[in-house]
């Protein structure tokens, strides 16, 4: 058995990391699946998903600061929309994460959270969560 849940996110600025762990946990709770897999998918080419520390907000600040240094917004790109940096960042980060569900809970580490990462905001975005029992 599998179930699909989706939710929207409104991103506040050009780059952002938004903790979506709570929304993913709610999807698992609603599914009533006790053991299986949770697959989080981002259907956008300038946004991504990642797992990172969610205890210290400076980790998010540092992450965004560094990725913007490594892949600057203005670097002589040719893409006519002007958002090549966002496409590159999203592709490097990835559009999905898979997390084990055990006893009805995400099997994340103590300090881990699931983050929606925005690289071309502000925008209205969508997140899909596929929960597979097994």
Buried (B, 14 or more C-beta within 10 A) or exposed (E): EEBEBEBEBEBEEBBBBBBBBEBBBEBBEEBEBEEBBBBBBBEBBBBBBBBBBBEEEEBBEEBBEEBBEEBEBEEEBEEEEEBBBBBBBBEEBEBEBEBEBEEBBBEBEEEBBBBBBBBBBEBEBBBBBBBBBE
